[in-house]
Amino acid sequence: MINSRPVEIANTAAKAQCFRLLTALEEAGDRGISTLEARDYFNILAPAPRVHELRWDHGKNIITRRVKEYNAQGHPHLVGRYILLPGAWRAQQ
């Protein structure tokens, strides 16, 4: 499991999802968290809006890398991998 801290994953409120995602990003370090991992492990079906909120509302410096991953059925998808960096978010990045 990516996240070693217990978190309540049943809560689908945006605030709860942001907390889970930020916690996961902090623990993942340079590896980051992919869209598929956010869905499968943290019950965040649309992580991109949560990343947007963490950046713009909370100043978190999160970058997005495009990566190819395979879903549970073995189908390839181009998805985002989100990585938390030190410092504050700046729109010019």
Legacy VTK file of the C-alpha trace (Angstrom):
# vtk DataFile Version 3.0
C-alpha trace
ASCII
DATASET POLYDATA
POINTS 93 float
0.000 0.000 0.000
1.288 3.430 -0.857
-0.086 5.195 2.188
0.993 3.826 5.575
-1.123 6.260 7.630
-4.740 5.307 8.213
-7.131 7.650 6.426
-10.876 7.568 5.924
-11.306 6.764 2.239
-15.104 6.503 2.241
-15.543 10.281 2.588
-15.916 11.684 -0.936
-16.108 15.365 0.048
-13.583 17.478 -1.878
-11.870 18.575 1.357
-11.414 14.951 2.467
-10.099 13.970 -0.970
-7.603 16.862 -0.910
-6.378 15.719 2.503
-5.939 12.124 1.313
-4.166 13.194 -1.858
-1.825 15.586 -0.066
-1.005 12.926 2.526
-0.286 10.400 -0.240
1.865 12.880 -2.186
3.902 13.689 0.921
4.566 9.994 1.525
5.222 9.142 -2.133
8.081 11.614 -2.484
9.725 11.723 -5.926
7.656 8.780 -7.144
4.406 10.727 -6.952
0.871 9.416 -7.314
-0.772 8.574 -10.629
-4.382 9.107 -11.607
-4.988 5.357 -11.495
-3.397 5.054 -8.036
-5.509 7.937 -6.731
-8.615 6.132 -7.963
-7.663 2.629 -6.844
-6.090 3.343 -3.444
-7.567 6.633 -2.264
-11.123 6.742 -3.675
-10.442 9.910 -5.666
-12.107 9.381 -9.035
-11.012 12.738 -10.482
-7.659 13.710 -8.973
-6.993 16.582 -11.408
-9.541 18.916 -9.748
-8.090 18.055 -6.320
-4.585 18.886 -7.589
-5.921 22.172 -8.958
-7.409 23.025 -5.551
-4.200 22.079 -3.730
-2.196 24.306 -6.083
-4.451 27.355 -6.323
-6.232 27.333 -2.962
-3.415 25.987 -0.776
-0.260 26.961 -2.683
1.103 23.400 -2.945
3.817 22.996 -5.574
2.548 19.970 -7.500
3.782 19.145 -10.978
2.137 16.805 -13.460
4.048 14.333 -15.610
2.303 12.363 -18.359
2.984 8.632 -18.074
1.682 5.453 -19.667
0.109 3.049 -17.169
-2.062 -0.023 -17.440
-5.415 -0.317 -15.699
-6.617 -3.414 -13.826
-7.851 -4.923 -17.098
-4.443 -4.487 -18.723
-5.384 -1.615 -21.035
-2.811 1.166 -21.528
-3.720 4.750 -20.646
-1.849 8.048 -20.733
-2.408 9.480 -17.245
-1.028 12.136 -14.964
1.538 11.386 -12.292
1.461 14.104 -9.648
4.605 14.974 -7.707
4.775 17.310 -4.722
7.821 19.596 -4.796
9.135 21.917 -2.103
8.108 25.556 -2.098
4.941 27.288 -3.185
3.068 26.905 -6.476
3.713 29.565 -9.104
1.543 29.635 -12.214
4.534 30.413 -14.496
6.098 26.980 -13.960
LINES 1 94
93 0 1 2 3 4 5 6 7 8 9 10 11 12 13 14 15 16 17 18 19 20 21 22 23 24 25 26 27 28 29 30 31 32 33 34 35 36 37 38 39 40 41 42 43 44 45 46 47 48 49 50 51 52 53 54 55 56 57 58 59 60 61 62 63 64 65 66 67 68 69 70 71 72 73 74 75 76 77 78 79 80 81 82 83 84 85 86 87 88 89 90 91 92
